[in-house]
């Protein structure tokens, strides 16, 4: 299949490219950017006039809910939602049912995802068996099956000795450990600690639940770092100003850490809970405005490496419960690009900055784990895989859950107006999503 994309504004944060240029695609790869050979005869020509041609977005936190939780979401529905939002590569946590702690489960997930030919799926393997925080998994075997790192999802490791051993093992073989920093005992609430949670009678999660976990992790990392090997740690969904400051200090010290932030914590605060709106029941919880403002600044100055959707579809039965009993999570992968651009607009940043935290930033987090795909994911390059997102930067749309492709329809952004609309998504040189013409022009 040969495709020619014409008249588009090509923007690639990884290379700094921002120009009007045509792109030629053949056999799933980009063969030319700009000057196209006269003997190139495409099977299809795509007119991208008025649109931006960007690298396919990379989302580091997308729950597919399969295997085991198909009532909330399925591989087909959630990868369809991903490409509808311009996401061509996604990382899924290991907290499926059963947990991704066996190579066979990872093989099955990768095989099914590849057969569907939508978004590329990069699984995280469980760091400990059954996510119980006791016995380490066979990381080497899981890596051979396709895991790009190892984590605990939402389950903290209580035993610091187990975490130390995990870091030592990961350092020996160059694996990356993905952890959401939250103390097990202090993190059992349902909302951020503060005056609002107190007035509403909700059990609070203090900021120190995050900072204590970070202090512990960094101390263990210092013990491993600089001994001929290196344990890389990615911190998932930083939620507080104090936590972000600790990350800055760790980076300045030279510790091999990276971090991301959720679109929810980037835009919302605890006041958005309103009258116990279960759509805002999230992990980590929405915190105060000073935390949100600090996270926005950290994303802008590069202290935070990536913006993630934290897509976690939840079925209606689990959400239509009292706030404290509702299952945490929200649908967001289709909103990722719009929310990133909205942040950039509100904070006076350019479109290139919004794309950086969705492409080049997360690509750097994935790093060497991508293997041969390292120079294809999150960037536009001759010879690289043709994973592209074509969107209209001047279009806007109102979030209507009924129109989302995800099986989960609960989002705190319902009714919000978002800038930009994805017109087309290509994965491996094939069209994985194409908006209806009337939608693309809306």
C-alpha positions, 0 to 999 in steps of 0.5 A: 500500500502506497500513500501520499499525504499532501499539503499538510503542516508536518510537526515533529518535536523529536527533530524540531521539524515544522514545515509544509511538506508532503509525506510518501509512505510505502510498505508501512514506512515513510520513504520521503518527506518533502521532495517526492520522487516523480516515479512514486505512484500512490494507491491513495492520496490524502489531502491534509490541507489545513491540517497538522501531520504529527507523529502518532501519539504515545500514551503511557497509561491505558487500561484495556481491561482485557483479559478478565474485565471485558464487562468494563472494556475490551481490547477491540473497543479500547484500541479503537478509542485510542486511534480515534484520539490519534494514539498509535502506541500505548502502554498498558499496566499489568493489573488485568485478571489474571495479572500479567505475570506469565509469558503466555498471557503477554503473548496472547495480549500482544498477538490479539493486539497485532491482529486487530491492527489498531494501536501498538500495545506495549504491556508492562509485566507485573513486578511481583507475582500476582502484584502481591508484593512478595515474590519477584516475577521472571522478568527475563521471560516476560521481557522476551514475551514483549514486556517493556518494563515492570510495575505494580499498577495501583498496588504499592509494595509494602516490604521495602526489602522486596522493592530493593531487590526488584531495583537491584535485579532490574539494574542488572538487566537494564529493565525499567521499573514503573511505580506510582508513588503512594504509601500503602497505609496512608493511601487508603482514602478516596479524596485528597486530604484538605478542607473540602474532603473534611467538609464532605466527610470523605476519607482523605489521602494526604500529600505525604502519602506520595512524598513518603513513597518517593523518599523511600524509593529514592533512598533505595535507588541511591543504594543501587545507582552508580555500582556499574549498573543502573535501575531506571524508574518511571514515576506514574502520575505525580499528583502534588507540588511537593512530590514534583519538587522531590522529583526535580531534586532527584533528577538534579542529583543524577538519579535515573528517574522520569515521571508523567502526569494525568490529564485529570490532575493537569486540568481539575482540582478537588472542587470538581468533585462537586456534589459527590460526582463519582466521575471524579473518583480517581487515582491519584485523587484530584488535589488542590489548585496549588498542586494543579498549577505546579503540575502545569508548570512542571510539564511546561518546563520539562520536569514532567516528561509526559502527559498521559490519559490514565484511561481506565474505563469503568462500567455503569454499575461500578460508577453509579454508586456513592462516591466513596464506593464507586470504582476509581477511573475514567475514560480519557484516551480519546480526549488526550490530544484535545486536553494537551492542546487546551493546556498549551493554549491556556498557559500560552504555550505553542502547539509544538509543546503540546505535541512534545509531551505526547510524542518525544517525551514519552518516547524518551521514557520508553527508550531502549525497551522499544528495540527496533521501534525506538526510532519509529514511535513518537517521531516522523523519520524517513525509514521509520514506521508510518505511525501518524496523526493527522488533525485539524488544529482549528476545529473544536468539539464538545465532549459527549460520552455517548459518542466516545468509542470506548466501552467506558463512558464516564468522564469528568470532562463531559460537556467540556469544549476541546480544541483540535479534532483528529481527522485520520490516524495511520498505524504502520502505513495503514489507515486505522481511523478516519473521521467522517468528513462532516466531523472533520470539518466541524 
